[in-house]
Amino acid sequence: MAGQVQFYVNRVHSIGGVTTWSFQAASYMANRYRTRVVTVNTGAQPTDGEFPGQVTEVFRDPEDALRVGDDSGNGSTPERPTKPTKTTKPAKPAKKPVKPTKPVKRPKPVKPAKKPTQPLGAVPSNGSRQEPAEFTNGAMQSRRQQLHHSAQQAIESAELFIPNYLDFAYELAARSRASGNESRCIGICHCDHDNYYSLLSRYEPIIHSFIAVSPRCMETLIRRLPEREPDIHLVPYGVESPVEAPIDTYHGPIRLLYSGRLSQEQKRVFDLIEIVRELDSHRVDYTLDVVGSGPDRESLIDAFAGAPRVEFHPGVPHTAIAQVYQNHDVFLLPSQTEGTSIALLESMSSGLVPVATCVSGSEDVIVHGKNGFLCEVADVRAMAQCIAAIAANPVKRIELAQQARQTVRQHYRIVDQLAAFERCVQETLEKPLVSIDAARSVLGRALRNQ
């Protein structure tokens, strides 16, 4: 390879599943390709021991570098000391429950074709076409000069861009090809959310291959981009399972865990309040640990103020999360949307029983009543009932935990996921280049919409 494979991540979200996947993939490929993790607008934050291989910080323009560089903090909300809290504020009544959750059938993955049906971005150029004004040599040079030198270096050095979920990284991929560099791009749908589908649709002309992390994500991408179906690959997440140990036969309060981003918009973390209210009303003996950070953390702490069974903890490094799982029985995931939750897979591999909403990824991993429980989104009463059933039957809990562990260790192995990802990389590097005209058109639209 003449250039590098560049993975783009946002340092602020370094504990999230998307970034975890990026580090795993970059580390795996580091010995095969010139792989570099690229962080965007991150500033002078510590990276030792957190990123695999080489790390480059990229800024959009000089002003961004100065602004972030002057920020001595890491941009996150300060953590409060961990302490037991109890709800003192009245919570809103739970919504009327829906019908009891039924088991869901696992959809069959769509088999992707190995080769595109026609050259990507095949727009012949005979030299007579007049370039748009914004892409004359002078205008292109002017726009390049607006970028920070780190972004210019990223454009010039990469042979393969993997932007993940960052609009600016896709812009850099478009700039690279529009400037005549022989670069390619892999777009990844990490979540069943319109933001991902819109981003991938917007940059579709410069994307050589698409990766979907769940059958639902893949099916939606195919509906939105039917002409690109041969280039869309199903590559479910995998996790590295810890050393297998006997399922804990602990007989105290049922130990509940939520670990992830504390955001209501996607994760519906305030549903935890209603779940706890339901458990209290049915006198279920439980504890709940909430691990993580996010925009709604402080509000959630306030809502739980004074609840003796609920404790909050800062986010922990990915290398330490296995120990957290070992001290719990049930993993809660009340999300509105997911791709496939890596935390869900990791917890199940560690022997926790999942109680989750029936969303992308979870609906494929969990077989209701066999290795966990699925509930409709926002059905807090159903989730509480599932928790109560687990707490009331320790023998059944152990059986569910064993099945949960077996499911992940058989079907969601990190080695399988990374091998499939590498096959996609190799195939992408063999595909025809996108035409420069197509890349310039995409870049022009992106710049006009800023």
C-alpha positions as CSV (number, residue, x, y, z in Angstrom):
1,M,0.0,0.0,0.0
2,A,1.2,3.5,-0.9
3,G,-0.8,5.2,1.8
4,Q,-2.4,4.5,5.2
5,V,-5.7,3.0,6.4
6,Q,-7.2,5.8,8.6
7,F,-9.8,5.1,11.3
8,Y,-11.6,8.2,12.4
9,V,-12.9,8.5,16.0
10,N,-14.1,11.1,18.4
11,R,-12.0,11.2,21.5
12,V,-14.8,12.5,23.7
13,H,-16.8,9.3,23.0
14,S,-13.8,6.9,23.5
15,I,-15.7,4.7,25.9
16,G,-18.5,4.1,23.5
17,G,-19.1,1.0,21.4
18,V,-18.3,2.6,18.1
19,T,-14.9,3.7,19.3
20,T,-14.3,0.3,21.0
21,W,-14.9,-1.3,17.6
22,S,-12.5,1.1,15.9
23,F,-9.7,0.4,18.3
24,Q,-10.2,-3.3,18.0
25,A,-10.2,-3.2,14.2
26,A,-7.3,-0.8,13.9
27,S,-5.2,-2.9,16.3
28,Y,-6.0,-6.1,14.5
29,M,-5.0,-4.6,11.1
30,A,-1.9,-2.8,12.3
31,N,0.3,-5.7,11.5
32,R,-1.2,-6.1,8.0
33,Y,-1.6,-2.5,6.8
34,R,-0.3,0.9,7.6
35,T,-3.1,1.6,10.1
36,R,-3.5,4.9,12.0
37,V,-6.2,6.0,14.4
38,V,-7.2,9.6,13.7
39,T,-9.0,11.6,16.3
40,V,-10.9,14.7,15.3
41,N,-10.8,18.1,17.2
42,T,-9.6,16.5,20.4
43,G,-7.0,18.8,21.8
44,A,-4.1,17.9,24.1
45,Q,-5.8,15.0,25.9
46,P,-4.0,11.9,27.1
47,T,-3.9,9.0,24.7
48,D,-1.2,6.8,26.2
49,G,-2.4,3.2,26.4
50,E,-5.8,4.0,25.0
51,F,-5.3,3.9,21.2
52,P,-3.7,1.1,19.3
53,G,-0.8,1.9,16.9
54,Q,-0.1,5.3,15.6
55,V,-2.4,8.2,16.6
56,T,-2.9,11.4,14.7
57,E,-5.0,14.4,15.9
58,V,-6.8,16.3,13.1
59,F,-8.4,19.7,13.3
60,R,-10.8,21.2,10.8
61,D,-9.0,24.6,10.7
62,P,-6.4,26.6,12.7
63,E,-9.1,28.2,14.9
64,D,-10.3,24.8,16.0
65,A,-6.8,23.8,17.0
66,L,-6.2,27.0,19.0
67,R,-9.6,26.7,20.8
68,V,-9.3,23.1,21.7
69,G,-5.6,23.4,22.5
70,D,-6.4,26.1,25.0
71,D,-8.9,23.9,26.8
72,S,-7.0,22.2,29.6
73,G,-10.0,20.0,30.5
74,N,-11.4,17.0,28.5
75,G,-14.7,18.6,27.8
76,S,-16.7,16.1,29.9
77,T,-18.9,16.8,32.8
78,P,-17.1,16.6,36.2
79,E,-17.9,13.4,38.0
80,R,-19.6,13.5,41.4
81,P,-18.3,11.2,44.1
82,T,-20.0,7.8,44.0
83,K,-22.7,7.7,46.7
84,P,-26.0,6.0,47.3
85,T,-28.9,8.1,46.3
86,K,-32.6,7.9,46.6
87,T,-35.4,9.4,44.6
88,T,-37.0,12.4,46.3
89,K,-38.6,14.1,43.3
90,P,-41.8,12.5,42.1
91,A,-41.4,10.9,38.8
92,K,-43.9,11.0,36.0
93,P,-46.4,8.1,35.9
94,A,-45.4,5.3,33.7
95,K,-47.2,5.0,30.4
96,K,-49.9,2.5,29.9
97,P,-48.2,-0.8,29.4
98,V,-48.5,-2.5,26.0
99,K,-49.3,-6.1,25.6
100,P,-46.9,-8.7,27.0
101,T,-43.8,-9.0,24.9
102,K,-43.7,-11.9,22.5
103,P,-40.6,-13.8,21.4
104,V,-39.2,-12.4,18.3
105,K,-37.7,-14.4,15.4
106,R,-34.2,-13.7,14.3
107,P,-34.2,-12.3,10.8
108,K,-32.0,-14.0,8.2
109,P,-29.0,-11.9,7.1
110,V,-29.0,-10.8,3.5
111,K,-26.1,-12.3,1.6
112,P,-24.0,-9.5,0.0
113,A,-22.6,-10.0,-3.5
114,K,-18.8,-10.0,-3.8
115,K,-18.5,-7.5,-6.6
116,P,-20.3,-4.4,-7.7
117,T,-22.4,-4.7,-10.8
118,Q,-20.7,-1.7,-12.4
119,P,-17.7,0.5,-11.8
120,L,-18.4,2.9,-9.0
121,G,-18.8,6.5,-9.9
122,A,-18.2,5.7,-13.6
123,V,-18.4,9.2,-15.1
124,P,-16.1,9.4,-18.1
125,S,-14.1,12.6,-18.4
126,N,-12.8,13.8,-21.9
127,G,-11.3,17.0,-20.6
128,S,-13.9,19.2,-22.2
129,R,-16.2,19.4,-19.2
130,Q,-16.2,22.8,-17.5
131,E,-15.3,22.5,-13.8
132,P,-17.7,24.2,-11.3
133,A,-16.4,27.5,-10.1
134,E,-15.7,26.1,-6.6
135,F,-13.4,23.5,-8.0
136,T,-11.1,25.6,-10.3
137,N,-7.5,25.2,-9.3
138,G,-7.4,28.5,-7.5
139,A,-10.7,27.9,-5.6
140,M,-9.6,24.4,-4.6
141,Q,-6.3,25.7,-3.3
142,S,-8.0,28.5,-1.4
143,R,-10.3,26.0,0.3
144,R,-7.4,23.7,1.1
145,Q,-5.6,26.6,2.8
146,Q,-8.6,27.0,5.1
147,L,-7.9,23.6,6.6
148,H,-5.5,23.0,9.4
149,H,-2.3,21.4,8.2
150,S,-3.2,18.2,10.1
151,A,-6.3,17.8,7.9
152,Q,-4.3,18.4,4.8
153,Q,-1.8,15.7,5.8
154,A,-4.6,13.3,6.4
155,I,-6.0,14.0,2.9
156,E,-2.6,13.4,1.3
157,S,-1.5,10.3,3.2
158,A,-4.6,8.0,3.2
159,E,-5.3,5.3,0.7
160,L,-8.4,4.1,2.6
161,F,-10.7,6.3,4.8
162,I,-13.0,4.7,7.4
163,P,-14.9,7.7,8.8
164,N,-17.2,5.8,11.2
165,Y,-19.8,8.4,12.2
166,L,-17.9,11.7,11.7
167,D,-19.2,14.1,8.9
168,F,-15.8,15.9,8.8
169,A,-14.0,12.6,8.2
170,Y,-16.3,11.9,5.2
171,E,-15.5,15.4,4.0
172,L,-11.8,14.7,4.2
173,A,-12.4,11.5,2.1
174,A,-14.2,13.5,-0.5
175,R,-11.5,16.1,-0.5
176,S,-8.8,13.5,-1.0
177,R,-10.4,12.0,-4.1
178,A,-11.5,15.4,-5.4
179,S,-7.8,16.4,-5.3
180,G,-6.9,13.5,-7.4
181,N,-5.5,11.1,-4.7
182,E,-6.1,7.4,-5.3
183,S,-8.1,6.9,-2.1
184,R,-11.1,4.8,-1.2
185,C,-13.7,4.9,1.5
186,I,-15.7,2.4,3.7
187,G,-18.9,3.7,5.2
188,I,-20.2,2.0,8.4
189,C,-23.8,2.0,9.7
190,H,-23.2,1.7,13.4
191,C,-26.8,2.4,14.5
192,D,-30.4,2.1,13.3
193,H,-30.9,5.9,13.4
194,D,-31.7,8.3,10.6
195,N,-28.5,10.3,11.3
196,Y,-26.4,7.3,10.1
197,Y,-28.6,6.6,7.1
198,S,-28.6,10.3,6.0
199,L,-24.9,10.6,6.4
200,L,-24.2,7.5,4.3
201,S,-26.7,8.6,1.7
202,R,-25.2,12.0,1.4
203,Y,-21.7,10.7,0.8
204,E,-22.8,7.5,-1.1
205,P,-21.1,8.5,-4.4
206,I,-17.6,8.4,-2.8
207,I,-18.2,5.3,-0.6
208,H,-16.9,2.0,-2.2
209,S,-18.2,-0.4,0.4
210,F,-20.8,-0.2,3.2
211,I,-20.8,-2.2,6.5
212,A,-24.0,-2.8,8.5
213,V,-23.7,-4.1,12.0
214,S,-27.1,-5.7,12.2
215,P,-29.7,-7.3,9.8
216,R,-32.0,-4.4,10.4
217,C,-29.4,-1.8,9.6
218,M,-28.5,-3.7,6.4
219,E,-32.1,-4.0,5.3
220,T,-32.7,-0.3,5.8
221,L,-29.6,0.6,3.9
222,I,-30.7,-1.6,1.0
223,R,-34.1,0.1,1.0
224,R,-32.5,3.5,0.9
225,L,-29.7,2.7,-1.5
226,P,-31.1,-0.2,-3.6
227,E,-28.6,0.3,-6.4
228,R,-25.7,-0.3,-4.0
229,E,-27.0,-3.6,-2.6
230,P,-23.9,-5.5,-3.9
231,D,-21.6,-3.2,-1.9
232,I,-23.5,-3.5,1.4
233,H,-22.0,-6.1,3.8
234,L,-23.4,-7.5,7.0
235,V,-20.6,-7.6,9.6
236,P,-22.0,-8.0,13.1
237,Y,-20.0,-6.9,16.1
238,G,-18.0,-9.4,18.0
239,V,-16.4,-9.3,21.4
240,E,-13.5,-11.0,23.1
241,S,-14.9,-13.3,25.8
242,P,-13.2,-13.4,29.2
243,V,-11.9,-16.6,30.7
244,E,-15.0,-18.7,31.4
245,A,-15.9,-19.0,35.1
246,P,-18.8,-20.7,36.8
247,I,-22.0,-18.5,36.9
248,D,-22.2,-16.7,40.2
249,T,-24.7,-18.4,42.5
250,Y,-25.0,-15.3,44.7
251,H,-28.3,-15.3,46.6
252,G,-28.6,-11.7,47.8
253,P,-30.5,-8.8,46.1
254,I,-30.6,-9.1,42.3
255,R,-27.7,-7.0,41.1
256,L,-28.7,-4.8,38.1
257,L,-26.3,-2.9,35.9
258,Y,-26.7,-0.2,33.3
259,S,-23.3,0.6,31.6
260,G,-23.2,3.0,28.7
261,R,-23.8,6.6,27.6
262,L,-26.2,8.5,29.8
263,S,-28.4,10.0,27.2
264,Q,-32.2,10.1,27.0
265,E,-32.3,10.7,23.3
266,Q,-31.0,7.3,22.2
267,K,-30.6,5.3,25.4
268,R,-33.8,6.3,27.3
269,V,-31.9,6.3,30.6
270,F,-34.8,8.0,32.4
271,D,-36.7,4.8,32.0
272,L,-34.5,3.5,34.7
273,I,-36.4,5.7,37.2
274,E,-39.7,4.1,36.2
275,I,-38.2,0.6,36.3
276,V,-37.0,1.2,39.8
277,R,-40.3,2.6,40.8
278,E,-42.0,-0.6,39.6
279,L,-39.5,-2.8,41.4
280,D,-40.1,-0.9,44.6
281,S,-43.9,-1.2,44.3
282,H,-43.5,-5.0,44.0
283,R,-41.0,-5.2,46.8
284,V,-38.2,-6.7,44.7
285,D,-34.9,-6.9,46.5
286,Y,-32.4,-5.3,44.1
287,T,-29.4,-3.0,43.7
288,L,-28.8,-0.9,40.6
289,D,-25.3,0.4,39.5
290,V,-25.3,3.0,36.7
291,V,-21.9,3.3,35.0
292,G,-21.0,5.9,32.5
293,S,-21.1,9.5,31.5
294,G,-23.2,11.6,29.0
295,P,-25.3,14.7,28.6
296,D,-28.0,13.6,31.0
297,R,-25.9,12.3,33.8
298,E,-26.4,15.1,36.2
299,S,-30.1,15.2,35.7
300,L,-30.3,11.5,36.2
301,I,-28.4,11.7,39.4
302,D,-30.8,14.4,40.7
303,A,-33.8,12.3,39.8
304,F,-32.4,9.4,41.8
305,A,-31.3,11.6,44.7
306,G,-31.6,9.7,48.0
307,A,-32.4,6.3,46.5
308,P,-30.5,3.8,48.8
309,R,-30.4,1.0,46.2
310,V,-29.0,3.1,43.3
311,E,-25.3,4.1,42.9
312,F,-23.6,6.0,40.1
313,H,-20.1,5.4,39.0
314,P,-17.8,7.1,36.4
315,G,-17.1,5.5,33.2
316,V,-14.4,2.9,33.4
317,P,-11.7,2.0,30.8
318,H,-12.7,-0.7,28.5
319,T,-9.9,-2.9,29.9
320,A,-11.5,-2.8,33.3
321,I,-15.2,-3.4,32.4
322,A,-15.0,-7.2,32.7
323,Q,-14.5,-6.8,36.5
324,V,-17.7,-4.7,36.6
325,Y,-19.7,-7.3,34.8
326,Q,-18.5,-10.1,37.2
327,N,-20.3,-8.3,40.1
328,H,-23.7,-8.2,38.5
329,D,-26.6,-10.5,37.5
330,V,-28.7,-8.6,35.0
331,F,-27.8,-6.1,32.3
332,L,-30.4,-3.4,31.5
333,L,-30.6,-1.8,28.0
334,P,-33.8,0.4,27.6
335,S,-32.6,2.0,24.4
336,Q,-34.7,3.7,21.8
337,T,-32.3,2.7,19.0
338,E,-29.1,0.6,18.7
339,G,-26.9,-0.9,16.0
340,T,-25.8,-3.9,18.1
341,S,-24.8,-2.9,21.6
342,I,-21.2,-4.0,22.3
343,A,-21.9,-3.6,26.1
344,L,-24.8,-6.0,25.6
345,L,-22.6,-8.6,24.0
346,E,-19.8,-8.2,26.6
347,S,-22.2,-8.5,29.5
348,M,-23.9,-11.6,28.1
349,S,-20.4,-13.2,27.4
350,S,-19.7,-12.5,31.1
351,G,-22.8,-14.4,32.2
352,L,-25.3,-11.5,32.8
353,V,-28.9,-12.0,31.8
354,P,-30.1,-9.2,29.5
355,V,-33.3,-7.3,29.9
356,A,-33.5,-5.1,26.8
357,T,-35.8,-3.4,24.4
358,C,-36.6,-5.0,21.1
359,V,-34.4,-2.9,18.8
360,S,-31.7,-3.4,16.1
361,G,-29.1,-5.9,17.2
362,S,-30.8,-6.9,20.5
363,E,-33.6,-8.5,18.6
364,D,-31.0,-10.8,16.8
365,V,-28.9,-11.7,19.9
366,I,-31.6,-12.2,22.5
367,V,-34.2,-15.0,22.2
368,H,-36.9,-14.1,24.6
369,G,-37.1,-16.4,27.6
370,K,-34.2,-18.5,26.4
371,N,-31.1,-16.3,27.0
372,G,-32.7,-13.1,28.2
373,F,-35.8,-10.9,27.8
374,L,-37.0,-8.5,25.1
375,C,-39.6,-5.7,25.8
376,E,-41.1,-3.0,23.7
377,V,-39.5,0.4,23.8
378,A,-40.7,2.4,26.8
379,D,-42.5,-0.6,28.4
380,V,-41.0,-0.1,31.8
381,R,-43.6,-2.3,33.5
382,A,-42.7,-5.2,31.3
383,M,-39.0,-4.7,32.0
384,A,-39.6,-4.6,35.7
385,Q,-41.7,-7.8,35.5
386,C,-38.8,-9.6,33.7
387,I,-36.4,-8.5,36.5
388,A,-38.8,-9.6,39.2
389,A,-39.1,-13.0,37.5
390,I,-35.3,-13.4,37.4
391,A,-35.0,-12.4,41.0
392,A,-37.7,-14.9,42.1
393,N,-36.0,-17.9,40.4
394,P,-32.3,-18.2,41.0
395,V,-32.1,-21.6,39.2
396,K,-33.7,-20.0,36.1
397,R,-31.3,-17.1,36.3
398,I,-28.4,-19.4,36.1
399,E,-29.9,-21.2,33.2
400,L,-30.5,-18.0,31.3
401,A,-27.0,-16.7,32.1
402,Q,-25.4,-19.9,30.7
403,Q,-27.4,-19.6,27.5
404,A,-26.5,-15.9,27.2
405,R,-22.9,-16.7,27.5
406,Q,-23.1,-19.5,25.0
407,T,-24.9,-17.4,22.4
408,V,-22.2,-14.7,22.3
409,R,-19.3,-17.1,22.5
410,Q,-20.6,-19.1,19.6
411,H,-22.0,-16.4,17.3
412,Y,-20.4,-13.1,18.2
413,R,-16.7,-13.7,18.4
414,I,-14.3,-10.9,17.8
415,V,-12.0,-13.0,15.6
416,D,-14.9,-13.7,13.2
417,Q,-15.9,-10.0,13.0
418,L,-12.4,-8.7,12.4
419,A,-11.8,-11.4,9.7
420,A,-15.0,-10.4,7.9
421,F,-14.0,-6.7,8.2
422,E,-10.5,-7.4,6.7
423,R,-12.1,-9.2,3.8
424,C,-14.2,-6.1,3.2
425,V,-11.1,-3.9,3.3
426,Q,-9.2,-6.1,0.9
427,E,-12.2,-6.1,-1.5
428,T,-12.6,-2.4,-1.2
429,L,-8.9,-1.8,-2.1
430,E,-9.4,-3.7,-5.3
431,K,-12.5,-1.7,-6.5
432,P,-12.3,1.0,-9.2
433,L,-11.7,4.5,-8.0
434,V,-14.5,6.9,-7.8
435,S,-14.3,9.5,-10.6
436,I,-12.8,12.8,-9.5
437,D,-15.9,14.6,-10.9
438,A,-18.2,12.5,-8.6
439,A,-16.0,13.3,-5.6
440,R,-16.0,17.0,-6.4
441,S,-19.8,17.1,-6.8
442,V,-20.2,15.4,-3.3
443,L,-17.6,17.8,-1.8
444,G,-19.3,20.8,-3.3
445,R,-22.7,19.9,-1.8
446,A,-21.0,19.3,1.6
447,L,-19.3,22.6,1.6
448,R,-22.4,24.5,0.5
449,N,-24.4,22.9,3.4
450,Q,-21.9,23.9,6.1
